[in-house]
Amino acid sequence: MLDALKPAAEEDRTHNQIISLNATNIANQVKDFVLSKQLMFSKLVGIGTDGAPVMTGKHNGAVKQIIDFQKEAQTNSDPGRKCEAVGVHCAAHRLSLAASQAGDGVPYVKKFKDHLRKLYDFFDNSSVRTAGLRAVQELLDNPKLKLLQPSSTRWLSVGNAVKRLKEIFASVVVILEREAEERDDVIAAGLHHVTTEYKFVATMLLLCDVLPTVKRLSLLFQAQWIDFSSLSKYILDDMNTVDGAYLKTIGEYVHQLSQPGVEIRKVVKRGDTLDHHEVFKTSVQLPFLTQLITNINSRFKDDDVIFPLLSVLDPKNLPNAENLQDHL
Amino acid sequence: MNPRNPCDDESDDPATTDHANIQGTTVTSLQEHGNESIKTICARFGIEIEPTVEEWGDFKQFFSDHQRNLPLREVTHLLCSNETQRRLYPRMSKLAQICCVIPLHTADCERDFSQLNFVKTPLRNRMNERTLDSIIRIVVEGPPIKEFPFIEAVRLWAQRKKRRLKTV
């Protein structure tokens, strides 16, 4: 561990004093470690990072500097025998970036995430409101569950938060309405207004369809062993289905909400010829899905080292037996 | 390729277009298959190209005839740990080792960083670097608490020096 803030104790001269966490210092620490453990730079084949600019910067990044050390250490080796490490951007980070950037790329999805957070904060800040939610849940015989916290650092949290919201949606809306009326709570009124819009419900169901797939991919990418080729095809197909299982049932879902008295407003702008679902489809669903798939594909497109390495060792990539016959 | 905005990258890297062959979308003979990739990989990692291409030929033949359905994970395991395979395909073994070693994700590091927050809490903020390092190492890598030999630990502690134990 690198303790950048603590000055070195008298007896501890091997560690550096107060240093800033810049690329050069990081690279130097790695170089010192390699040298002190008498490891061979010629055996350094890969460097994994979280993709931050300090690491991956083309001219001054830590990875580039480490590779420079590597080259320096091999100046006396034969030309064909010099090893150059590959800088790898963490697969899980890339996926997370792909998903969050797709969301931020569609204005309403970005807003939706914000609403989600505000909804959580509304209840988290107050035990009275939480108790109120619980009371409503008892009344409506809904699941007695709280909202979950969406966080940008906990990668899979947004998916969990949306799913939970979907499950307790009716009770949340009812309590928001009550708080707004009985306590003149402006925030509750605002939240009630945004959550009862058709677009909100549709986006919620869309994310319930899509995010579990992203979650599955993310967990796969964090495993001991990743085989990119086999998983990418069928998982991306999963996301390609325009109307997922939850979104398909939106009509029924909205209808069921009316029972406890939750009215979903089908807002359409004046002069717009499309109906509310079409508006959702064109302004939210399609842009989000296409952006997500594009992002994932471009971040995981074949590179010229890792992909060939994985490919050549995989027998299923070998040409078919029939082709072999043709060439005999 | 700009890692921040990969969608901005419009150029077509010539190296990647060769991989259409690897995917099997174009018909390639077994002899031709993957040769370019092998050369690129060898050049990058400092492995002798000619002997490796030769070995690759034998490798392809064998796996095409006998082990088409072996998953990647097992192929690398075979090449890394099986003595016979290592002698037969020394350079393919080297590639398999590289394949196993290159990190594809940093999730293990991130988990450790997360653990840091649970160990070095606000009340323990003056913790020594070495103590922190040791504790995290034990939490992350060590055996489960159930396996901790409490009796043994107490005995070792008692043997260290003479202690006067106050008994009330």
Interface residues (C-beta under 8 A of the other chain):
Chain A: M1 D3 K6 D12 H15 S42 V45 G46 I47 G48 T49 D50 G51 P53 T56 Q74 S77 G80 R81 K82 C83 E84 V86 V88 H89 C90 A91 A92 H93 F221 Q222 W225 I226 D227 T294 N295 S298 R299 K301 D302 D303 D304 V305 I306 F307 P308 L309 L310 S311 V312 L313 D314 P315 K316 N317 L318 P319 N320 A321 N323 L324 D326 H327
Chain B: P3 R4 P6 C7 D9 D13 A15 T16 H19 I22 Q23 G24 V27 T28 S29 L30 Q31 H33 G34 S37 I38 T40 I41 A43 R44 F45 G46 I47 E48 I49 W56 K60 F63 S64 Q67 R68 N69 L70 P71 L72 R73 V75 T76 L79 M92 L95 A96 I98 C99 V101 I102 P103 L104 H105 T106 A107 C109 E110 L116 E129 L132 D133 I136
